[in-house]
Amino acid sequence: MKQIFNRLFLFTAIFCINFLAFSQKNIELTDIWVTYKFMPKSIYSIQNYPLDQKYTVLEGQKINLYNFKTGKLDKTIFDLNDAKIDSIKRIEEYSFNADASKILLGTNIQGIYRHSQKGDYIVYDFNTKKSIKLKGNGNVRLPDFSPNSNKIAYLRDNNLYVCDLSNNSELQITKDGEQNRIINGTTDWVYEEEFGFTKAFFWSPDGKYIAYYRMDETDVKEFSMTYYGDLYPEEYKYKYPKAGEANSLVDIYVYDVENSKAVKVDVGSNPDQYIPRIYWTYNQNKLVVFRLNRLQNHLDLLLVDPKSGNSEILLSEENKYYVDIFDNTTFLKDGSGFIFTSEKDGYNHIYYYAADGKLKKQLTSGNWDIEKVVGVDEKNKLVYYLSYEDGPTNQMLYSVSFDGNKTKISKDLGTHQIIFSEDYSYFIDNYSDANTAPKYTICNSKGKEQVVLEDNSALNNTMKEYNFSKKEFFSFKTSENVELNGWMIKPKDFEKGKKHPVFMYMYGGPGANTVENSYGYFDFAWFQMLAQKGYIVVSVDNRGTAGRGEEFKKCTYLQLGKYEVADQIEAAKYLGSLDYVDKNRIGVFGWSYGGYLSTLCMTKGNQYFKAGIAVAPVTNWRYYDNIYTERFMRTPQENANGYDDNSPINFVKKLKGKYLLVHGTADDNVHVQNSMDLIFALVNANRDFEMFLYPNKNHGIYGGYIRYHLYNKMTNFILENL
C-alpha cells in the first residue's frame, strides 16, 4: 500500500510540475513591441482646471472634467464633434486661459527635436462659441494666453507674435528671426537638450510685459545629417555646438505690450555665458534672470527692472565642481521671497529666501537629496517635494513648512509622481515599485487615499500569468570600499548551485539612476524574457549617479568614464564571485551614456565581459554638445587628458569579446559620427565586431516595427554569444 501511495505521489508531483511548466506562458518579443502586452494603462493629458477642485482629461475628442475629491466625471466641457470647428479634426493638446472661458486646441503637431514641436492652434471661446485659428499653417509654436486672456503670444519662423483675441489682429514683435541664425522666443538645439526648455518667452503677471530670449547662433558651427529614401538623399543642417566650440550669443529683452517698445536686459559684459532660466516675480513685477558662466560653476540670480533693463545681483552660488540647474525655484505670489534648492551643503536641499535675496531659513537638511519640488502651498506655508530620504532607489513625497517642520506623506515605498490640485487639497499619485505596475490614486494633502483611478490590476495579473520573476535589490562594497546598489532578476527555475550567465544593463551618466524602485516598462519585460531563457539580469548604479549627495554624484568631474567603468568592472567581479554565476559568461548592454560605458567595459574591462551591446554610444566626448560635456569635463582645450583617457576609441586594441554596435543615422543628439570613428579605429586595430545602422532614425530608434527589429537583433546576439 505504501509503495502504491509513493508511486501515486510521485506521479501527482510530476504532473503538477509539468502542468505548471506547460501553463507558464513564455514572453515573446511580439508581446513587448508589437501588441504591447506589458504596457500599463495610463491617465494621459491630466491638467489642473483653473476653477474649483477639478482636473481635466483628454479622452478621445472630448475634454472631460473630473472632481479632484472623488475622481468622478463631473461633465464634458468640450466635445470636438459638437463644436464643429472646421479647422481642426483631432485634438492633440489643449490648455485653458486663467478663468477657463477660453481653450487653446493644438492639432497637426509635428516634432522638431526632443522637446520641441510645431502645429496648428485654435482658440475657442466658450461664451461666444466662436473660434480663431492662429496664423501659421502648421508652423505655430508655444502659444500662451496673456494673464488677462485678451491676447495670446506665440512663435512662427523664429519670430514672436501677439494676437489680439478681441479682433483677431496680429502684432509682430520681432522681425529678424532666421533659420540657423536668429531665434526669438525659443531656444537653440543645445539649450533645448541640456537646459530642458523650449518656451523662451514669458508674460509678466500683470500682462504688461513679455520677457523673451534672443539667440544669435550665427557663429555656431553646423552639423549635417543625411536622410535616405529619395534618388538624391536630403541633407539636413542644424547648429550644434560641440565641446570647446562657439555657442549662441544670448540676450534677454523685455517688450512693453502697451507702448510697443523693447528694452535689452543687462546680463553682463561677457557674452560667453548661459541664461538657463528666467522668472517673473509677483508684487514687484520684476524679472529674475539666471546667469551661469561657461564653466557652469558660478550662478547669479539677477533682479531686473523691466522698464530700464537694469539689473542687480539678487543671489550668487558657486561650486567647486558645477552648479546643477533645477526646476525647483518658486517666487511667492505675496512677494515675500522665493523657494530655491541648492547643493551647497553637500546635498540638494530646499532654502527659503527673502525678496531681497537674504536667507530666511534652510528648510531641509540631512544626508539625502531633494529630487524635485512639486508645489508650494502659500496659504498653508508648505513646500511639497519628492526626495531620496528613504534611500536612493525611492522617490517619496514629503512636505516641509516655511519654519522647517517636515512631514512624510507617501505611505508606500517606491516611486511617486505627483500632480496637486490648484488649492493643494488633493493630489493625483502615480505610484509604482519594481514589481508592481503603476497605480493612479487621488489622495488628500495628508496622503490618505480617496479613490483609485487606475490600479493596472489586469497588467499585474498578466505578469503573474507570464510568471515574472521578482526584481531583487542588493548592495556590495567595491575594492575601494564604495557601496554600490543594484537589482537582479533571476530565472524562475533558478538553482543556487547552478552557474548562470549574467546580462548587465547600464546607463550610469551623471545624476541618472537605473536602480530605481519603479516599474520598468518595456525593458523590464525584455529582461524578464531573458530571465526565462536562463540569464540573470543585473543593473548597478555606479559613482556619478543620483540620490547620494554631491560628492558621490560629482566625483566623476573632469574624468567621465573613469570611475563609472571601474565600478561596473567591480560589479562584474562581485557577480563572478557568487556561486550561482558563471564568471566567464557576463555580458553588458547600454544605450547612449550606457553605450559609452558598455563599450569601455568591452575594452578596458575585456577580461570580465564576454559580450557587449552598445546602442547610440558616445565614443569621444569631443563630439558631444558643449553644455553637457563642459559641465562635467571643461573644454578639450583645458582638459585634453580627461577627454582622451576614457575614450573607447583609444582602447579598441583591448577588445576581445563579441561586440554589437547599433546607431540611428539621423541621431541629432549623439551623432552617428561617434560610431563611424569607432568603426575606423576597430578596423585599423583588426578587431572583429558587428554593426547595424537604422536609416533616418534618431536617438530613440523607434517607429513602426523598428523597436521589435532592434530588440530581436539584440536578443539573437545575446543567445548566440553569451
VOTI-558520 format. One line per field, with one value per residue (C-alpha): x, y, z; residue in three letters; residue number from 1. Coordinates in steps of 0.001 Angstrom, whole numbers, plus 500000, padded with zeros to 6 digits. Each point is the difference from the previous one (the first is absolute). Layout:
<setis>
c1: [X ...]
c2: [Y ...]
c3: [Z ...]
resn: [ALA ...]
resi: [NUM ...]
</setis>
This chain:
<setis>
c1: [500000 502848 501725 496811 499568 503601 499542 496709 501700 502898 497600 497986 503125 501330 496562 499838 503516 499280 496664 501613 502734 497418 497680 502766 499962 503269 500549 500471 501396 496706 498339 502319 500448 497030 496959 501433 498616 502084 499252 498107 496844 500649 497922 501137 499677 499122 499786 498927 496803 500422 496743 498932 501506 499845 502274 499539 500898 500052 498033 499561 498862 498368 501472 498394 499855 500569 499599 503318 498378 498075 501683 496535 499036 498401 499202 501379 501113 501048 498991 501672 497132 497503 502156 500268 503157 500977 503695 500569 499197 501968 501029 503629 500567 498065 500225 497682 500240 499951 496214 499269 497888 502239 501844 503022 499925 503043 499886 502282 502851 503421 503119 503136 502470 499607 497877 498983 497076 497823 496439 496648 498259 496427 498560 496384 497855 497463 497836 499742 500400 502388 503528 503137 502755 503438 501791 502776 498941 501551 502915 498577 502007 499425 496815 499321 497034 500678 499014 496850 499245 499351 503194 502074 503715 501633 502902 500244 503168 502217 498001 497679 496392 497032 496409 497308 497110 497403 500488 502354 502708 503624 502949 503517 502358 503284 500934 503573 499308 501836 500629 503451 500768 497616 497491 497441 497834 501284 503313 502699 500671 502475 497911 496990 501919 502084 498007 496747 497745 498786 497521 502215 497476 497956 497153 500390 497342 498171 500150 501849 503253 501380 503548 501641 503274 501829 502618 502551 501442 501848 503413 498864 501290 497546 499640 498633 497857 498926 496431 499634 497104 500112 502131 502193 500067 499028 502615 498720 502152 499570 502109 501717 502749 502440 502285 502332 498160 498095 496522 497034 500144 497027 498210 496874 497488 496921 497219 497528 496691 498184 502745 501353 503543 502723 502947 503104 500764 503427 501321 503648 502803 501171 498139 501468 497496 496617 496536 498407 496821 497980 497090 497612 499453 496497 499285 503278 499275 503706 501885 502550 502662 502216 503534 502394 503637 501292 501811 496606 501497 498655 496326 498563 496333 499534 497076 498916 497950 497778 499714 503718 501549 502404 500983 501548 501172 497324 501785 503260 501041 503424 501066 503414 498554 496932 496628 497087 496958 496774 496372 499449 499813 496702 499484 497216 496900 499883 503440 501562 502793 500750 500664 503290 501977 503763 502725 502147 500019 500926 496424 497171 497739 497262 500709 497607 501277 498550 499139 503336 501990 500775 499653 497015 500399 501396 496839 501459 503286 501579 502037 497467 498948 496891 498980 497292 497811 496474 498103 499929 496817 500344 496736 501159 503698 501020 502479 499242 502923 501238 503183 502425 499758 498778 502984 501277 497705 496821 498325 497561 497726 500663 498959 501904 498584 501586 501315 501612 497536 500123 497275 500204 496937 500631 499054 501222 503699 500822 499830 497319 499072 497703 497438 498396 496665 500098 499289 502243 497109 500493 502535 500140 502687 501567 501658 501917 502718 502459 497493 496682 498464 499088 497041 498172 498207 498521 501217 499306 502848 500850 500504 496782 498698 496595 499388 501855 499955 501961 501784 501166 498742 499657 503692 501026 497997 501635 503433 498915 498658 503404 501659 502167 502929 500388 502456 502211 502131 503498 503147 503701 503268 502728 503723 500059 497428 497250 496532 498018 496333 498570 497050 499840 497428 500556 498552 496883 501749 502974 502226 502535 502589 499650 502223 497936 501050 499531 498759 500783 497977 501629 499608 502041 500110 500195 496949 498146 498999 498942 499648 496581 497087 497587 498346 502423 497618 501274 503534 498597 498011 503036 502155 497321 500121 503762 499561 497580 502809 502342 501802 500383 499374 501733 500358 502346 500150 503622 501567 498632 496352 497328 498533 503159 501305 502272 503305 498644 498396 502778 503093 500094 500789 502677 500271 496703 500178 502855 498110 496851 501719 502144 496800 498358 503116 499814 496368 501000 502703 497526 497428 502655 500838 496453 499640 497047 501664 502135 502718 501043 496552 499347 498635 499216 497440 499541 498399 501470 502149 499393 501346 503086 500474 499258 502633 502538 499152 500661 503389 501455 498247 500497 500887 496660 497485 499307 497556 498730 497398 500282 497093 500654 503139 502143 503500 501844 498762 501455 497066 497272 498328 501818 497454 499797 503604 501693 497821 501803 503258 500775 501212 502314 502443 500129 499723 501342 501061 496550 498507 502553 500586 496516 499078 499199 501638 503373 499518 498706 503057 498795 496715 499828 496354 497065 498818 496867 499852 496636 499196 497303 501407 497820 500925 500041 501161 502850 501089 500714 503443 500779 499441 501681 503217 499831 499627 503111 501960 498695 500798 503477 500577 498767 497270 496900 496572 496419 498363 496448 498733 496386 499545 498269 499506 500865 501357 496885 500007 496247 497029 498028 501768 503366 500143 498907 502709 502651 499117 499772 503513 501305 498262 501490 503415 499752 498776 502797 502863 499278]
c2: [500000 502387 499239 500761 503283 501040 499282 501943 502945 499928 499959 502894 502048 499447 500878 503229 501024 499288 501796 503063 499958 499602 502656 502621 502204 500927 503654 500718 503186 500495 500201 502870 501989 499131 499362 501980 497449 501326 503677 501341 502039 503669 503090 502323 503755 500686 503731 502102 501887 503678 500024 497994 496661 498476 498504 499197 497025 499754 496860 499436 503343 501047 502001 498696 501724 497890 500676 499982 498700 497076 499368 499872 501576 503371 500806 500250 503584 499733 497577 500542 498295 502416 503088 499394 502021 499573 500687 497104 496315 498609 501384 499194 502476 502652 502672 502477 503699 501317 499956 496999 502131 499056 496888 499636 496907 498574 497750 498773 500005 499169 499414 501993 498696 498238 502673 502279 499887 502059 499754 501709 501659 501174 502172 499140 502377 498178 503116 500992 496452 501474 498970 501700 498120 501431 500926 497631 497003 497363 502170 501434 499268 500373 502166 501517 502036 503355 500192 501990 497562 502688 499203 496988 499958 497393 499327 499538 499676 501088 503175 500966 501060 501143 499508 502292 497591 502764 500755 497238 502517 498857 502037 498920 500768 498808 500061 498696 496291 497790 496251 499016 503631 501960 498426 502025 498628 496445 498199 498566 496266 499866 502093 497804 496792 500948 502666 498183 502799 501424 502691 503041 502813 500815 502378 502150 499284 503243 499343 503268 498414 497024 498943 497971 498433 501063 497474 500804 496700 501475 498881 496534 497348 497916 496245 498116 496887 497991 498787 497034 498870 502224 499763 502724 499810 503133 501853 501540 502616 501470 501835 497700 501392 497241 500013 502987 501646 503290 500369 502152 503548 500346 503238 500594 502652 501354 501166 502602 498845 503312 502228 497570 500467 497473 500535 497845 498516 500550 496453 501019 500695 496414 498483 496534 498973 498305 501216 496701 501503 503205 500599 502835 501050 500960 503119 501602 499139 499594 497461 497568 498793 496982 500705 497062 500234 497702 497751 499674 500366 503479 501002 503482 500846 503476 502177 502084 503187 499296 503671 500713 496548 500838 497096 499264 496757 498478 496756 498292 496372 498479 496359 498326 497611 501411 501511 497801 501840 498696 500975 500465 503791 501615 503733 500446 501836 502161 501361 498917 498000 496835 496282 498742 496748 499730 497403 502435 497848 496870 498854 501529 501786 502627 503579 502855 503437 503453 502193 501832 496746 499596 496481 499577 496283 496748 497906 496515 498407 496579 497453 499641 501930 501839 498632 502511 502726 499137 502949 502916 500550 503642 500097 497289 500845 496528 498765 496586 498040 496592 498796 497101 500062 496389 498855 500823 497418 501712 503332 500847 502989 502273 503455 502590 503160 503414 499672 496621 497393 496932 497396 496747 499609 496941 496727 497423 499547 500524 502783 502691 502588 502723 502433 502325 501746 503779 500495 497114 498183 496875 498402 497268 497473 497914 497274 496864 497784 497652 497171 501842 501844 503671 500770 503330 501213 503211 500854 502872 502315 497718 497033 498157 498120 501231 498046 497708 501293 497147 497138 498073 496813 498399 500571 498748 496835 499731 500152 497150 498093 500297 499120 503106 499673 502468 502807 499726 502836 499431 501918 499220 501758 500476 499577 503788 499521 501719 498565 499596 499153 497645 497866 496445 497947 496255 497237 498379 496628 501539 497478 501376 497362 500445 502448 502577 502527 503676 502852 503460 503075 503364 503726 501616 503615 502967 500177 497209 496739 496608 498419 501398 498535 500601 498145 499448 500011 498381 499171 498387 497585 499372 499261 497579 498296 499606 498627 497418 498974 499373 503329 501933 503654 502628 503765 501938 503741 501101 503119 503090 499041 501827 499929 499614 503532 502283 498207 496676 501640 502438 497895 499264 503675 500519 496261 498593 496255 499323 499185 498868 497202 499107 499456 497950 497805 499658 498966 497321 498748 499910 498137 497593 499133 498743 496241 500161 502188 498843 502673 499109 500892 503612 502396 503724 502233 503755 502791 503516 500586 496337 499101 502042 498002 496604 500723 500962 496794 497960 501679 501150 497157 497356 497185 500264 500237 497409 502026 503545 502141 503756 502000 503614 500339 503046 498866 503306 502825 502492 499073 500741 503344 502562 500778 496381 499035 503109 499893 496798 500223 503662 500597 497695 502904 500029 496268 498034 497030 499764 499652 497465 497794 498486 500153 496470 500897 499998 496494 498044 497717 498581 498711 496194 499007 500181 503566 501393 503692 501594 503576 502037 501990 503046 500215 503752 499442 497467 500255 496860 501553 498474 496492 500691 501074 496979 497794 501580 499260 496425 499149 501522 497943 496878 499320 498074 501391 500290 503226 500988 503390 501157 502495 503298 499078 502321 499288 498096 497572 499421 500036 497142 496680 501609 499250 496400 499636 501507 497902 496870 500700 500605 496886 497783 501525 499157 496453 499340 501615 499875]
c3: [500000 500953 496664 498059 501918 499280 496296 499999 501811 497550 497020 501464 500673 496486 498547 502043 498993 496347 500202 501553 497393 497243 501413 500364 496956 498392 499180 496325 498480 498201 503443 500903 496799 497751 502189 502973 502422 502887 499472 503021 499701 500628 500531 497264 499612 503634 500624 502894 499301 500881 501989 503046 501053 496543 497381 496340 497827 496211 499146 496288 498626 503247 502842 503154 503370 503135 503695 501854 503174 498523 496657 498434 496701 500537 496375 496504 499590 496370 497262 496647 498180 501505 499553 496256 499411 496364 500569 502387 499605 502942 503402 500819 502818 501873 502692 501710 500657 503572 500490 497737 497658 497078 498923 497743 497777 498215 496926 497206 502507 498567 502073 499317 502581 503336 501714 497129 497626 497680 498754 499550 502951 500450 502773 500871 502059 502199 500336 496343 498600 497442 499106 498709 498202 500624 496793 499034 497884 502238 501151 503216 503158 503735 500120 503426 501293 501620 503700 499131 497149 497385 498112 499098 499181 497763 497668 496264 497933 502923 500663 502849 499334 502055 498889 501403 500525 500046 496306 498758 499138 500028 501262 499012 502890 498432 496331 499769 500519 497530 499788 501301 500891 502267 502406 501948 502779 499931 500431 497796 499892 502865 502408 499216 500588 503033 501827 499187 498782 496715 501032 500350 500384 503094 500794 503081 502670 499152 496248 499275 498870 498124 500842 497245 498913 496855 498893 497313 498789 497005 501270 501085 497633 498011 500117 496989 499988 496992 499553 497630 497844 496925 496885 501444 503823 501887 502029 503228 501715 503452 502551 502484 502266 500919 503003 499910 497089 499701 501492 499109 501293 502340 500849 502058 498973 501727 497706 501242 498494 500542 498602 497379 501241 500802 502355 500210 503409 501496 500459 500252 497588 499426 497032 500608 502654 500418 500969 501122 501567 500350 502386 500773 503597 501056 502042 498931 496355 499412 497931 501418 497586 500751 498745 499858 498933 497272 502476 501730 503466 500769 499944 500479 500388 498519 501053 496986 499689 496937 499110 499723 499679 502848 502224 503367 501579 502232 500902 499051 500194 499364 499918 499762 497408 498240 500866 498968 498648 501513 499331 503721 500223 501014 500497 502537 498842 503108 499108 503287 498401 498104 500378 498593 500077 500299 500544 501981 503167 498023 499347 497995 502490 500144 501043 500736 498965 500578 497018 500392 499707 503700 501386 502317 500686 498700 499970 499552 501019 500320 498072 497211 496897 498919 496609 499109 501474 498843 501431 502451 502008 500986 501958 502391 499614 498839 497407 498503 498625 498874 501653 500300 503795 499998 497962 496502 498410 501267 499298 502783 500567 502989 501094 501974 501522 499545 503572 499281 501337 497764 499370 498062 497781 497806 501647 497487 499336 496331 497436 500086 497374 501258 498545 502568 499746 499702 503710 501157 501670 497890 497724 497382 500903 497218 502068 499084 501396 498339 499689 499832 497070 500483 502235 499685 503106 501338 503490 502337 500977 502951 497670 500817 496979 498839 496826 497600 496433 498431 501736 496915 501615 496565 499272 503448 499282 496576 501655 502301 497009 498338 503302 500284 502372 502839 499486 503086 501392 501337 500915 500229 500781 497430 500548 500613 502799 498024 500560 496772 499539 497425 499025 498728 498101 500308 497822 501440 499943 501810 501739 502467 499221 496228 498120 498115 497363 500942 497826 501424 499030 500622 499463 502748 498777 502377 502233 498188 501715 498659 503446 500858 501883 497121 497154 497116 497009 496781 501105 503154 497835 497775 503024 501207 496598 500297 503519 498604 497661 502938 500442 503224 499113 502145 500178 502307 500660 499848 501485 498281 500403 502014 503473 502080 500295 498086 500550 498768 496966 499102 500663 496258 499302 497305 499331 498748 499602 502420 503182 498214 498072 503012 502010 497260 499846 503790 499608 497495 502375 502890 497925 498772 503615 500668 499939 497607 497362 497084 500108 496463 498625 501021 497374 499939 498298 499992 497993 499574 503100 500766 496547 500809 503216 498425 497323 502680 501859 496866 499511 503325 501815 497311 502408 501814 497151 497312 497862 499816 498242 499531 498557 498926 502133 500541 499063 500283 502216 497518 497741 502519 500741 502068 502734 501167 499382 501379 503133 500969 498032 499298 496456 498012 499891 503830 500690 497017 502138 501568 496523 498759 503036 499882 496326 498766 496687 501743 501387 497003 499988 503308 498512 500351 500393 497627 499427 498349 499064 499071 498961 498268 497087 500768 503670 500702 503581 499905 496388 498037 499565 503411 498660 496684 501683 502265 496913 498456 503153 500348 496378 500233 503139 498156 502522 498988 500914 498784 498906 499116 498829 500010 497138 500814 503658 502863 503472 501039 496998 499881 497618 498435 500535 500649 503736 499387 497381 502284 503035 497875 498730 503513 501355 497302 500626 503703 499394 497501 501873 503729]
resn: [MET LYS GLN ILE PHE ASN ARG LEU PHE LEU PHE THR ALA ILE PHE CYS ILE ASN PHE LEU ALA PHE SER GLN LYS ASN ILE GLU LEU THR ASP ILE TRP VAL THR TYR LYS PHE MET PRO LYS SER ILE TYR SER ILE GLN ASN TYR PRO LEU ASP GLN LYS TYR THR VAL LEU GLU GLY GLN LYS ILE ASN LEU TYR ASN PHE LYS THR GLY LYS LEU ASP LYS THR ILE PHE ASP LEU ASN ASP ALA LYS ILE ASP SER ILE LYS ARG ILE GLU GLU TYR SER PHE ASN ALA ASP ALA SER LYS ILE LEU LEU GLY THR ASN ILE GLN GLY ILE TYR ARG HIS SER GLN LYS GLY ASP TYR ILE VAL TYR ASP PHE ASN THR LYS LYS SER ILE LYS LEU LYS GLY ASN GLY ASN VAL ARG LEU PRO ASP PHE SER PRO ASN SER ASN LYS ILE ALA TYR LEU ARG ASP ASN ASN LEU TYR VAL CYS ASP LEU SER ASN ASN SER GLU LEU GLN ILE THR LYS ASP GLY GLU GLN ASN ARG ILE ILE ASN GLY THR THR ASP TRP VAL TYR GLU GLU GLU PHE GLY PHE THR LYS ALA PHE PHE TRP SER PRO ASP GLY LYS TYR ILE ALA TYR TYR ARG MET ASP GLU THR ASP VAL LYS GLU PHE SER MET THR TYR TYR GLY ASP LEU TYR PRO GLU GLU TYR LYS TYR LYS TYR PRO LYS ALA GLY GLU ALA ASN SER LEU VAL ASP ILE TYR VAL TYR ASP VAL GLU ASN SER LYS ALA VAL LYS VAL ASP VAL GLY SER ASN PRO ASP GLN TYR ILE PRO ARG ILE TYR TRP THR TYR ASN GLN ASN LYS LEU VAL VAL PHE ARG LEU ASN ARG LEU GLN ASN HIS LEU ASP LEU LEU LEU VAL ASP PRO LYS SER GLY ASN SER GLU ILE LEU LEU SER GLU GLU ASN LYS TYR TYR VAL ASP ILE PHE ASP ASN THR THR PHE LEU LYS ASP GLY SER GLY PHE ILE PHE THR SER GLU LYS ASP GLY TYR ASN HIS ILE TYR TYR TYR ALA ALA ASP GLY LYS LEU LYS LYS GLN LEU THR SER GLY ASN TRP ASP ILE GLU LYS VAL VAL GLY VAL ASP GLU LYS ASN LYS LEU VAL TYR TYR LEU SER TYR GLU ASP GLY PRO THR ASN GLN MET LEU TYR SER VAL SER PHE ASP GLY ASN LYS THR LYS ILE SER LYS ASP LEU GLY THR HIS GLN ILE ILE PHE SER GLU ASP TYR SER TYR PHE ILE ASP ASN TYR SER ASP ALA ASN THR ALA PRO LYS TYR THR ILE CYS ASN SER LYS GLY LYS GLU GLN VAL VAL LEU GLU ASP ASN SER ALA LEU ASN ASN THR MET LYS GLU TYR ASN PHE SER LYS LYS GLU PHE PHE SER PHE LYS THR SER GLU ASN VAL GLU LEU ASN GLY TRP MET ILE LYS PRO LYS ASP PHE GLU LYS GLY LYS LYS HIS PRO VAL PHE MET TYR MET TYR GLY GLY PRO GLY ALA ASN THR VAL GLU ASN SER TYR GLY TYR PHE ASP PHE ALA TRP PHE GLN MET LEU ALA GLN LYS GLY TYR ILE VAL VAL SER VAL ASP ASN ARG GLY THR ALA GLY ARG GLY GLU GLU PHE LYS LYS CYS THR TYR LEU GLN LEU GLY LYS TYR GLU VAL ALA ASP GLN ILE GLU ALA ALA LYS TYR LEU GLY SER LEU ASP TYR VAL ASP LYS ASN ARG ILE GLY VAL PHE GLY TRP SER TYR GLY GLY TYR LEU SER THR LEU CYS MET THR LYS GLY ASN GLN TYR PHE LYS ALA GLY ILE ALA VAL ALA PRO VAL THR ASN TRP ARG TYR TYR ASP ASN ILE TYR THR GLU ARG PHE MET ARG THR PRO GLN GLU ASN ALA ASN GLY TYR ASP ASP ASN SER PRO ILE ASN PHE VAL LYS LYS LEU LYS GLY LYS TYR LEU LEU VAL HIS GLY THR ALA ASP ASP ASN VAL HIS VAL GLN ASN SER MET ASP LEU ILE PHE ALA LEU VAL ASN ALA ASN ARG ASP PHE GLU MET PHE LEU TYR PRO ASN LYS ASN HIS GLY ILE TYR GLY GLY TYR ILE ARG TYR HIS LEU TYR ASN LYS MET THR ASN PHE ILE LEU GLU ASN LEU]
resi: [1 2 3 4 5 6 7 8 9 10 11 12 13 14 15 16 17 18 19 20 21 22 23 24 25 26 27 28 29 30 31 32 33 34 35 36 37 38 39 40 41 42 43 44 45 46 47 48 49 50 51 52 53 54 55 56 57 58 59 60 61 62 63 64 65 66 67 68 69 70 71 72 73 74 75 76 77 78 79 80 81 82 83 84 85 86 87 88 89 90 91 92 93 94 95 96 97 98 99 100 101 102 103 104 105 106 107 108 109 110 111 112 113 114 115 116 117 118 119 120 121 122 123 124 125 126 127 128 129 130 131 132 133 134 135 136 137 138 139 140 141 142 143 144 145 146 147 148 149 150 151 152 153 154 155 156 157 158 159 160 161 162 163 164 165 166 167 168 169 170 171 172 173 174 175 176 177 178 179 180 181 182 183 184 185 186 187 188 189 190 191 192 193 194 195 196 197 198 199 200 201 202 203 204 205 206 207 208 209 210 211 212 213 214 215 216 217 218 219 220 221 222 223 224 225 226 227 228 229 230 231 232 233 234 235 236 237 238 239 240 241 242 243 244 245 246 247 248 249 250 251 252 253 254 255 256 257 258 259 260 261 262 263 264 265 266 267 268 269 270 271 272 273 274 275 276 277 278 279 280 281 282 283 284 285 286 287 288 289 290 291 292 293 294 295 296 297 298 299 300 301 302 303 304 305 306 307 308 309 310 311 312 313 314 315 316 317 318 319 320 321 322 323 324 325 326 327 328 329 330 331 332 333 334 335 336 337 338 339 340 341 342 343 344 345 346 347 348 349 350 351 352 353 354 355 356 357 358 359 360 361 362 363 364 365 366 367 368 369 370 371 372 373 374 375 376 377 378 379 380 381 382 383 384 385 386 387 388 389 390 391 392 393 394 395 396 397 398 399 400 401 402 403 404 405 406 407 408 409 410 411 412 413 414 415 416 417 418 419 420 421 422 423 424 425 426 427 428 429 430 431 432 433 434 435 436 437 438 439 440 441 442 443 444 445 446 447 448 449 450 451 452 453 454 455 456 457 458 459 460 461 462 463 464 465 466 467 468 469 470 471 472 473 474 475 476 477 478 479 480 481 482 483 484 485 486 487 488 489 490 491 492 493 494 495 496 497 498 499 500 501 502 503 504 505 506 507 508 509 510 511 512 513 514 515 516 517 518 519 520 521 522 523 524 525 526 527 528 529 530 531 532 533 534 535 536 537 538 539 540 541 542 543 544 545 546 547 548 549 550 551 552 553 554 555 556 557 558 559 560 561 562 563 564 565 566 567 568 569 570 571 572 573 574 575 576 577 578 579 580 581 582 583 584 585 586 587 588 589 590 591 592 593 594 595 596 597 598 599 600 601 602 603 604 605 606 607 608 609 610 611 612 613 614 615 616 617 618 619 620 621 622 623 624 625 626 627 628 629 630 631 632 633 634 635 636 637 638 639 640 641 642 643 644 645 646 647 648 649 650 651 652 653 654 655 656 657 658 659 660 661 662 663 664 665 666 667 668 669 670 671 672 673 674 675 676 677 678 679 680 681 682 683 684 685 686 687 688 689 690 691 692 693 694 695 696 697 698 699 700 701 702 703 704 705 706 707 708 709 710 711 712 713 714 715 716 717 718 719 720 721 722]
</setis>
